[in-house]
Amino acid sequence: MKQVEEYKTMYGYYPEVVIADTKYGTKANRNGLKDLGIRYSGTSLGRKPKETEENKEILKAKKKQRQQESGTRNQIEGKFGQGKNGYNLNRIRTRKMSTSESLICAIFFVMNIIQFMKDNIFVLILKIKYLVKYLKTNFADLIVKIIKPELSLLFQ
């Protein structure tokens, strides 16, 4: 619940849905989220509702939504796994808590920069390609504009 309150402090409103690990899906947390009007993404507690003709489509839609949100959760967990295995997040051994937090933030910052570069490298290549093409076609015109007045002065 602390993270939900921090979200509200940061953005000014509560999130529409909380996608969290199943261990955070306790009855107390679910009731707290329900009081705030926030939907919890995990599976429902208790028995599964009996499927009838009336609720068949609703149950199917809820299942599909849960699967999509679970996919989002898997991406997040995958990033944590990448941080632990590839960037040694699980081997941080600092004396102070603030140093550990700084190191963790730095590692995630680097991971985000790398992802940004991967996502935008194609755009960067296209821009460089366009710039080179532009310079090739306009370089000759530019030279002519610069040299032509000088040539006219020489041949007067």
C-alpha positions in Angstrom: 0.0 0.0 0.0 3.0 2.3 0.5 3.8 2.2 -3.2 0.2 3.1 -4.1 0.4 6.2 -1.8 3.8 7.1 -3.3 2.2 6.8 -6.8 -0.6 9.2 -5.7 2.0 11.6 -4.3 4.0 11.5 -7.5 1.2 11.7 -10.1 -1.7 13.3 -8.1 -4.1 10.3 -8.5 -4.3 6.6 -7.7 -3.5 4.0 -10.4 -6.4 2.3 -12.2 -4.9 -1.2 -11.5 -2.1 -2.7 -9.4 -0.2 -5.5 -11.1 1.8 -7.1 -8.3 3.3 -10.4 -7.3 0.8 -12.9 -5.8 2.3 -12.6 -2.4 1.0 -9.0 -2.2 -2.5 -10.2 -3.0 -3.5 -10.6 0.7 -7.0 -10.0 1.8 -5.9 -6.8 3.7 -4.2 -5.4 0.6 -7.1 -6.3 -1.6 -9.6 -4.6 0.7 -7.4 -1.5 0.9 -7.2 -1.3 -2.9 -11.0 -1.8 -3.1 -11.6 1.1 -0.6 -9.5 3.3 -2.9 -11.3 2.2 -6.0 -8.2 0.4 -7.4 -8.5 -2.9 -9.2 -6.1 -5.7 -8.3 -4.8 -7.7 -11.2 -4.3 -11.1 -9.6 -6.6 -14.0 -9.5 -9.6 -13.9 -7.3 -9.6 -15.5 -3.9 -11.9 -18.4 -3.2 -13.8 -20.6 -5.6 -13.9 -19.9 -9.3 -17.4 -18.6 -10.4 -19.5 -21.2 -12.1 -19.6 -20.7 -15.8 -23.0 -20.1 -17.3 -24.3 -18.8 -20.6 -24.9 -15.4 -19.0 -21.4 -14.9 -17.6 -19.4 -16.9 -20.1 -18.3 -13.8 -22.1 -17.5 -11.8 -19.0 -15.3 -14.6 -17.5 -13.6 -15.0 -20.9 -12.8 -11.2 -21.0 -11.6 -11.2 -17.4 -9.3 -14.1 -18.1 -7.9 -12.4 -21.2 -7.3 -9.2 -19.3 -5.5 -11.1 -16.5 -3.3 -12.8 -19.1 -2.4 -9.5 -20.7 -1.6 -8.0 -17.3 0.4 -11.1 -16.4 2.4 -10.6 -19.5 3.2 -7.1 -18.3 4.3 -8.5 -15.0 6.5 -11.0 -16.8 8.3 -8.2 -18.6 9.0 -6.5 -15.3 10.2 -9.7 -13.7 12.4 -10.3 -16.7 14.0 -6.9 -16.3 14.8 -7.7 -12.6 16.2 -11.1 -13.7 18.4 -9.3 -16.3 19.5 -6.9 -13.7 20.5 -9.7 -11.3 22.2 -11.9 -13.8 23.7 -9.4 -16.3 24.4 -6.5 -14.0 25.0 -8.2 -10.7 22.1 -6.6 -8.8 22.1 -9.6 -6.6 25.8 -9.0 -5.6 25.6 -5.5 -4.1 27.6 -5.5 -0.9 27.8 -1.9 0.4 27.8 -0.9 4.0 25.2 1.9 3.9 21.6 1.6 2.7 21.9 4.9 0.7 24.9 3.6 -1.2 23.1 0.5 -2.1 20.1 2.5 -3.3 22.4 4.7 -5.4 24.1 1.7 -6.9 20.7 0.1 -7.8 19.5 3.3 -9.3 22.7 3.6 -11.4 22.3 0.1 -12.6 18.7 0.6 -13.7 19.7 3.9 -15.3 22.3 2.1 -17.4 19.7 -0.6 -18.3 17.3 2.1 -19.4 19.9 3.9 -21.5 20.8 0.6 -23.2 17.2 -0.1 -24.0 16.7 3.4 -25.3 19.6 3.0 -27.6 18.3 -0.3 -28.8 14.9 1.1 -29.5 16.2 4.3 -31.2 19.2 3.0 -33.1 17.2 2.5 -36.3 15.9 6.0 -36.2 19.4 7.3 -35.5 20.8 5.4 -38.5 18.0 6.7 -40.8 18.8 10.3 -39.6 22.5 9.9 -40.3 21.7 8.3 -43.7 19.5 11.2 -44.6 22.1 13.8 -43.4 24.8 12.2 -45.5 22.5 12.1 -48.5 21.6 15.7 -47.9 25.2 16.8 -47.6 26.1 14.9 -50.8 23.4 16.6 -52.9 23.7 20.1 -51.3 27.5 20.2 -50.8 28.1 20.9 -54.5 25.5 23.7 -54.5 27.0 25.2 -51.4 30.5 25.2 -52.9 29.2 26.9 -56.1 27.5 29.6 -54.0 30.7 30.2 -52.0 33.2 30.0 -54.9 31.1 31.7 -57.7 31.4 35.2 -56.3 35.1 34.7 -55.8 35.5 33.5 -59.4 33.6 36.4 -60.8 36.0 38.8 -59.0 39.0 37.0 -60.5 37.8 37.1 -64.1 36.7 40.8 -64.2 
